[in-house]
């Protein structure tokens, strides 16, 4: 399963796991954290934003559908990988 456009493809990792191999086991084997992300869906309206070199302001995480912004804990979950992995673009 995947979502694909002319410029981008999101793959569902579960489609590539061996039969009867759990996603949790895969995550643990590679020592990743299993955390939900909080993408700035409403702010991300152009592929050009994938080239941004600075982290989005907290206000960009406002969700019109839920009529609220993410909290401090959720914001830290988003910021930590950006800072700890030395990310340069989205």
C-alpha distances in whole Angstrom, upper triangle without the diagonal:
4,7,10,13,16,17,14,10,9,6,6,9,9,6,9,12,15,15,17,17,16,15,18,20,18,19,22,22,22,24,22,23,20,21,19,20,21,20,23,21,24,25,22,23,23,21,25,25,22,26,28,30,31,29,29,32,32,32,29,27,29,26,28,26,27,30,31,30,29,31,33,31,28,29,30,26,25,28,29,26,27,30,30,27,30,27,28,26,23
4,6,10,13,13,10,7,5,4,6,9,11,9,11,14,17,18,20,19,19,16,20,21,19,19,23,23,22,24,22,22,20,20,19,18,20,18,20,18,21,22,19,20,20,18,21,21,19,22,24,27,28,27,26,29,29,30,26,25,26,24,26,24,26,29,29,28,27,30,31,30,26,27,28,25,23,26,27,24,24,28,28,25,27,24,25,22,19
4,7,11,11,8,6,5,7,9,12,14,13,15,18,21,22,24,23,22,19,22,24,21,21,25,26,24,26,23,23,21,21,19,18,18,16,18,16,18,19,16,16,16,15,18,18,17,20,22,25,26,25,24,27,27,27,24,22,24,22,23,22,24,26,27,26,25,28,30,29,25,26,27,24,22,25,26,23,24,27,28,25,27,23,24,21,18
4,7,8,6,4,6,8,11,14,16,15,16,20,23,24,26,25,25,22,25,27,24,24,28,28,26,28,25,26,24,24,22,20,21,18,19,17,19,20,16,16,15,13,17,17,16,19,21,24,26,25,24,28,28,28,24,24,25,24,25,24,26,28,29,28,27,31,32,31,27,28,29,26,24,26,28,25,24,28,29,26,27,23,23,20,18
4,5,5,6,9,12,15,18,20,19,20,23,27,28,30,29,28,25,28,30,27,27,31,31,29,30,27,28,27,26,23,21,21,18,19,17,18,19,15,14,13,11,14,16,14,17,20,23,25,24,24,27,28,27,24,23,25,23,24,24,26,28,29,28,28,31,33,32,28,28,30,27,25,27,28,25,25,28,29,27,27,23,23,19,17
4,6,8,12,14,18,20,23,21,22,26,29,30,33,31,31,28,31,32,29,29,33,33,30,32,30,30,29,29,26,24,24,21,21,19,21,21,17,16,13,11,14,16,15,17,20,23,25,25,25,28,30,29,25,26,28,26,27,27,30,31,32,31,31,34,35,35,31,30,32,30,27,29,30,27,26,30,31,28,28,24,23,20,18
4,7,11,13,17,19,22,21,21,25,28,30,32,31,30,27,30,31,28,27,31,31,28,30,27,28,27,26,25,22,22,19,19,18,20,19,15,14,12,8,11,13,11,13,16,19,22,22,22,25,27,27,23,24,26,25,26,26,29,30,30,29,28,32,33,32,29,28,29,27,24,25,27,24,23,26,27,24,24,20,19,16,14
4,7,10,13,16,19,18,18,21,25,27,29,27,26,23,26,27,24,23,27,27,25,26,24,24,23,23,21,19,19,16,17,16,18,18,14,14,12,9,12,13,11,13,16,19,21,21,21,24,25,26,22,22,24,23,25,25,27,28,28,27,26,29,30,29,26,25,26,24,21,23,24,21,20,24,25,22,22,19,18,15,13
4,6,10,12,15,14,15,18,21,23,25,24,23,20,23,24,21,21,25,25,22,24,22,23,21,21,20,18,19,16,18,17,19,19,16,16,15,12,15,16,13,16,19,21,23,22,22,26,26,27,23,23,25,24,25,25,26,29,29,27,26,29,30,29,25,26,27,24,21,24,24,21,21,25,25,22,23,20,20,17,15
4,7,9,12,12,13,16,19,21,23,21,20,17,19,21,18,18,21,22,20,22,19,19,18,18,16,15,16,14,17,15,18,19,15,17,16,14,17,17,14,17,19,21,23,21,21,25,25,26,22,21,23,22,24,23,24,27,26,25,24,26,28,26,23,23,24,21,19,21,22,19,19,23,23,20,22,19,20,17,14
4,6,9,8,9,12,15,17,19,17,16,14,17,18,15,16,19,19,18,20,18,19,17,18,17,16,18,17,20,18,22,22,19,20,20,17,21,20,17,20,23,24,26,24,24,28,28,29,25,24,26,24,26,25,26,29,29,27,26,28,29,27,24,25,25,22,21,23,23,20,21,25,24,21,23,21,22,20,17
4,5,6,8,10,13,15,16,14,13,11,14,16,13,14,17,18,17,19,16,17,15,16,15,15,18,17,20,19,22,23,21,22,22,20,23,23,20,23,25,26,27,26,26,28,28,29,26,24,26,24,26,25,25,28,28,27,25,27,29,26,23,25,25,21,21,24,23,20,22,25,25,22,25,22,24,22,19
4,5,5,7,11,13,14,12,11,8,12,13,10,11,14,14,13,16,14,15,13,15,15,16,19,19,22,21,25,26,23,25,25,22,25,24,21,24,26,27,28,26,27,30,29,31,28,26,28,26,29,27,28,31,30,29,26,28,29,26,24,25,25,21,21,23,23,20,22,25,23,21,24,22,24,22,20
4,5,5,9,10,11,9,8,6,10,11,9,11,14,14,15,17,15,16,14,16,16,17,20,21,24,23,27,28,25,27,27,25,28,27,25,28,29,30,31,29,29,32,31,33,30,27,29,28,30,28,28,31,31,30,27,29,30,27,25,27,27,23,23,26,25,22,25,27,26,24,27,25,28,26,23
4,6,8,9,12,11,11,10,14,15,12,14,18,17,17,20,19,20,18,20,19,20,23,23,26,24,28,29,26,28,28,26,29,28,25,28,30,32,33,31,31,34,33,35,32,29,31,29,31,29,30,33,33,32,30,32,33,31,28,30,30,26,26,28,28,25,27,30,29,26,29,27,29,27,24
4,7,9,11,10,11,10,14,13,11,13,16,15,15,18,17,19,18,20,20,21,24,24,27,26,30,31,28,29,29,26,29,29,25,28,30,31,32,31,32,35,34,36,33,31,33,32,34,32,33,36,35,34,32,34,34,32,29,30,30,26,26,28,27,24,26,29,28,25,28,26,28,27,24
4,6,8,6,8,8,11,10,8,11,14,12,13,16,16,18,16,19,20,21,25,25,28,28,31,32,30,31,31,29,32,31,28,30,32,33,34,32,33,36,35,37,34,32,34,32,35,33,33,37,36,34,32,33,34,31,29,30,30,26,26,29,27,24,27,29,27,25,28,27,29,28,26
4,6,5,8,10,13,11,10,14,15,14,15,18,18,21,19,22,23,25,28,29,32,32,35,36,33,35,35,33,35,35,31,34,36,36,38,36,37,39,39,41,38,36,38,36,38,36,37,40,39,38,35,37,37,34,32,34,33,29,30,32,31,28,30,33,31,28,32,30,33,32,30
4,5,8,11,14,12,12,16,17,16,18,21,21,22,21,24,24,26,29,30,34,33,36,38,35,37,37,35,38,37,34,37,38,39,40,38,39,41,40,42,39,37,39,37,39,37,37,40,40,39,36,38,38,35,33,35,35,31,32,34,33,30,33,35,33,31,35,33,36,35,32
4,6,10,12,10,11,15,15,15,18,20,20,21,19,22,23,26,29,30,34,33,36,38,36,38,38,36,39,38,35,38,39,40,40,38,39,41,40,42,39,36,38,36,39,36,36,39,39,38,35,36,37,34,32,34,34,30,31,34,32,30,33,35,33,31,35,34,37,35,33
4,7,9,7,8,11,12,11,14,16,16,18,16,19,21,23,26,28,31,31,35,36,33,36,36,34,37,35,32,35,36,37,37,35,36,38,37,39,37,34,36,35,37,35,35,38,37,36,33,34,34,31,29,32,31,27,28,31,29,26,29,32,29,28,31,30,33,32,30
4,5,5,6,9,10,11,13,14,14,15,13,16,17,20,23,25,29,28,32,33,31,33,34,32,35,33,31,33,34,35,35,33,33,35,34,36,34,31,33,31,34,32,31,35,34,32,30,31,31,28,26,28,28,24,25,28,26,24,27,29,27,26,30,29,32,31,28
4,5,5,6,9,10,11,12,11,12,10,13,14,16,20,21,25,25,29,30,28,30,31,29,31,30,27,30,31,31,31,29,30,32,31,33,30,28,30,28,31,29,28,32,30,29,26,27,28,25,23,25,24,20,21,24,23,20,24,26,24,23,26,25,28,27,24
4,5,5,6,9,10,10,10,10,8,11,13,16,20,22,25,26,29,30,29,32,32,31,33,31,28,31,32,32,31,29,30,32,30,32,31,27,30,28,31,30,29,32,30,29,26,26,26,23,21,24,23,19,21,23,21,20,23,25,23,22,26,25,28,28,25
4,5,5,6,9,10,10,12,11,14,17,19,23,25,28,29,33,33,32,34,35,33,35,33,30,33,33,33,33,31,32,34,33,35,34,31,33,32,35,33,32,35,34,32,29,29,29,26,24,27,25,22,23,26,23,21,25,26,24,23,27,26,30,29,27
4,6,5,7,9,9,11,10,14,16,18,22,23,27,27,31,31,29,32,32,30,32,30,27,30,31,30,31,29,30,32,32,34,32,29,32,31,34,32,32,35,33,31,28,29,29,26,24,26,24,21,22,24,22,19,23,24,22,20,24,23,27,26,24
4,6,5,6,5,7,7,11,13,15,19,20,24,25,29,29,27,30,30,28,30,28,25,28,28,28,28,26,27,29,28,31,29,26,29,28,32,30,29,32,30,28,25,26,25,22,20,22,21,17,18,20,18,16,19,21,19,18,21,21,24,24,22
4,5,5,6,8,9,12,15,18,21,23,27,28,32,32,30,33,34,32,34,31,28,30,31,30,30,28,29,31,30,33,31,29,32,31,34,33,32,35,32,30,27,27,26,23,22,24,22,18,20,22,19,18,21,22,19,19,23,23,26,26,25
4,6,8,11,12,15,18,20,24,25,29,30,34,34,32,35,35,32,34,32,29,31,32,31,31,29,31,33,33,36,34,31,34,34,37,36,35,38,36,33,30,30,29,26,25,27,24,21,23,24,21,19,22,24,20,19,23,23,27,27,26
4,6,9,11,14,17,18,22,23,27,28,31,31,29,32,32,29,31,29,26,28,28,27,28,26,28,31,30,33,31,29,32,32,35,34,33,36,34,31,28,29,28,24,23,24,22,19,20,21,18,16,19,20,17,16,19,20,23,23,22
4,7,9,12,16,17,21,22,26,27,31,31,29,32,32,30,32,29,26,28,28,27,27,25,27,29,28,31,30,28,31,31,34,34,32,35,32,30,26,26,25,22,21,22,20,17,18,19,16,14,18,18,15,15,18,19,23,23,22
4,6,9,12,13,17,19,22,24,27,27,25,29,29,27,28,26,23,25,25,24,24,22,24,26,25,28,26,24,27,27,31,30,29,31,29,26,23,23,22,19,18,19,17,13,15,16,13,11,15,16,13,13,17,17,20,21,19
4,6,9,11,15,17,20,22,25,25,24,28,28,27,28,26,23,25,25,24,23,21,22,24,23,26,24,22,24,24,28,27,26,28,26,23,20,20,19,15,14,16,14,11,13,14,12,11,14,16,13,13,17,17,21,21,19
4,7,9,13,15,19,20,24,24,23,27,27,26,28,25,23,26,25,25,24,22,22,24,22,25,24,21,23,23,26,25,23,26,24,22,19,19,19,15,14,16,15,11,13,15,14,13,16,18,16,16,20,19,22,22,20
4,6,10,12,16,17,21,21,21,24,25,24,26,23,21,24,23,23,22,19,19,21,19,21,20,17,19,19,23,22,20,23,20,18,15,15,15,12,10,12,12,8,10,13,12,11,14,16,15,16,19,18,21,20,18
4,7,10,13,14,17,18,18,21,23,22,24,21,20,23,22,23,21,18,18,19,17,19,18,14,17,16,19,18,17,19,17,15,12,14,14,12,9,12,12,8,9,13,13,12,15,17,17,17,20,18,21,20,17
4,6,10,11,15,15,14,18,19,19,21,17,16,19,18,19,18,15,14,16,14,16,14,11,14,14,17,17,16,18,16,14,11,13,13,11,8,9,10,7,7,10,11,10,12,15,15,15,18,16,18,16,13
4,7,8,11,12,12,15,17,18,19,16,15,18,17,18,17,13,12,13,11,13,11,8,10,10,14,14,13,15,13,10,8,10,12,11,7,8,10,8,7,10,12,12,13,16,17,17,19,17,18,16,13
4,5,9,9,8,12,14,14,16,12,12,15,14,16,15,12,10,12,11,12,9,7,10,10,13,14,14,15,14,11,10,13,14,14,10,10,12,11,8,11,13,13,12,16,17,17,18,15,17,14,11
4,6,5,6,10,12,13,14,11,12,15,13,15,14,11,8,10,9,9,6,4,7,8,11,12,12,13,12,10,9,13,14,15,12,11,14,13,10,12,15,15,14,17,19,19,20,17,17,14,11
4,6,5,8,11,12,14,12,13,16,15,18,17,14,12,13,13,12,9,7,8,7,9,10,11,13,12,11,12,15,18,18,14,14,17,16,13,16,19,18,17,20,22,22,22,19,20,16,13
4,6,7,10,13,14,12,14,17,16,19,17,15,12,13,12,11,7,7,7,6,7,9,11,11,12,11,12,16,19,20,16,16,19,18,16,18,21,21,19,23,25,25,25,22,21,18,15
4,6,9,11,12,9,11,14,12,15,14,12,9,10,11,9,6,7,8,9,10,13,14,14,13,12,13,17,18,20,16,15,18,18,15,16,20,19,17,20,23,23,22,19,18,15,13
4,6,8,9,7,9,12,11,14,14,13,10,12,13,12,9,10,11,11,13,14,16,17,16,15,15,19,20,21,18,16,19,18,15,16,19,18,17,20,22,21,21,18,17,13,11
4,7,9,8,10,13,13,16,17,16,13,15,16,15,11,13,13,13,13,15,18,18,18,17,18,22,24,25,21,20,23,22,19,20,23,22,20,23,26,25,24,21,19,16,13
4,5,6,8,10,11,15,16,16,14,17,18,17,14,15,17,17,17,19,21,22,22,20,21,25,26,27,23,22,24,23,20,21,24,22,20,23,26,24,23,19,18,14,12
4,5,6,8,10,13,15,16,15,18,20,19,16,17,19,19,20,21,23,24,24,22,23,26,27,27,24,22,24,23,19,20,23,21,18,22,24,22,21,17,16,12,10
4,5,6,7,11,13,14,14,17,19,19,15,17,20,20,21,23,25,25,25,23,23,26,27,28,24,22,24,23,20,20,23,21,18,21,23,21,20,16,14,11,10
4,5,5,9,10,11,10,13,16,15,12,14,16,17,19,21,23,23,22,20,20,23,23,24,21,19,21,20,16,17,19,18,15,18,21,19,18,14,12,9,7
4,6,9,11,11,11,15,17,18,14,15,18,19,21,22,24,24,23,21,20,23,23,24,21,19,20,19,15,16,18,16,13,16,19,16,15,12,10,6,5
4,6,9,11,12,15,18,19,16,18,21,22,24,26,27,27,26,23,23,25,25,26,23,20,21,21,17,17,19,17,14,16,19,16,15,11,9,5,6
4,6,8,9,12,15,16,13,15,18,20,22,24,25,25,24,21,21,23,22,23,21,18,19,19,15,14,17,16,12,14,17,16,14,11,8,5,6
4,7,9,12,15,17,15,17,20,22,25,27,27,27,25,22,21,23,22,23,21,18,18,18,15,13,15,14,10,12,15,14,11,8,5,5,7
4,6,9,12,14,13,14,18,20,23,25,25,25,23,19,19,20,19,20,18,15,15,16,13,11,13,13,9,10,14,14,11,9,8,7,9
4,7,9,11,10,11,15,17,20,22,22,22,20,16,15,16,15,16,14,11,12,13,9,8,11,11,8,9,13,13,11,9,9,8,8
4,6,8,6,8,11,14,17,19,19,19,16,13,13,14,14,16,14,10,12,13,10,9,13,13,10,12,16,16,15,13,12,11,10
4,5,6,8,10,13,16,19,18,17,15,11,11,13,12,15,13,10,12,14,11,10,14,15,13,14,18,19,18,16,16,14,13
4,5,6,8,11,14,17,16,14,12,8,8,9,9,12,10,7,10,12,10,10,14,15,14,15,18,19,19,18,18,17,15
4,5,6,10,12,15,14,12,10,7,9,11,12,15,13,11,14,16,13,14,17,19,17,19,22,23,22,20,20,19,17
4,6,8,11,14,14,13,11,8,10,12,14,16,13,11,14,15,12,13,17,17,16,18,21,21,21,18,18,16,14
4,6,9,12,11,11,9,6,6,9,11,13,10,9,12,13,10,12,15,16,15,18,20,21,21,19,19,17,14
4,6,9,8,7,6,4,7,10,13,15,12,11,15,15,14,15,19,20,19,21,24,24,25,22,23,20,18
4,5,5,6,6,6,8,12,15,16,13,13,17,17,15,17,21,21,21,23,26,26,26,24,25,22,19
4,6,5,7,9,12,15,18,20,17,17,21,20,19,21,24,25,24,27,29,29,30,27,28,25,22
4,6,8,10,13,16,19,20,17,18,22,21,20,22,25,26,25,28,30,30,31,29,29,26,23
4,5,8,10,13,17,17,15,16,20,19,18,21,24,25,25,27,29,30,31,28,29,27,24
4,7,10,13,16,18,16,16,20,20,19,22,25,26,25,28,30,31,31,29,30,27,24
4,7,9,13,14,12,13,17,17,16,19,21,23,23,25,27,28,29,27,28,26,23
4,6,10,12,10,10,13,14,13,15,18,19,19,21,23,24,25,23,24,22,20
4,7,8,6,6,10,10,10,12,15,16,17,18,20,22,23,21,23,21,18
4,6,5,6,9,10,11,12,14,17,17,18,20,22,23,22,24,23,21
4,5,5,6,9,10,10,12,15,16,16,18,20,21,21,23,22,20
4,5,5,6,9,10,11,14,15,15,16,19,20,20,23,22,20
4,5,5,7,9,10,12,13,15,16,18,19,18,21,20,17
4,5,5,6,9,11,11,12,14,16,17,16,18,17,15
4,5,5,6,9,10,10,11,14,15,15,18,18,16
4,6,6,7,9,11,11,13,15,14,17,17,15
4,6,6,7,9,11,12,13,12,14,14,11
4,6,5,6,9,10,11,10,13,13,12
4,5,5,6,8,10,10,13,14,13
4,5,5,5,8,8,11,12,11
4,6,6,6,5,8,9,9
4,6,5,7,9,11,12
4,6,8,11,13,14
4,5,9,11,12
4,6,9,11
4,6,7
4,7
4
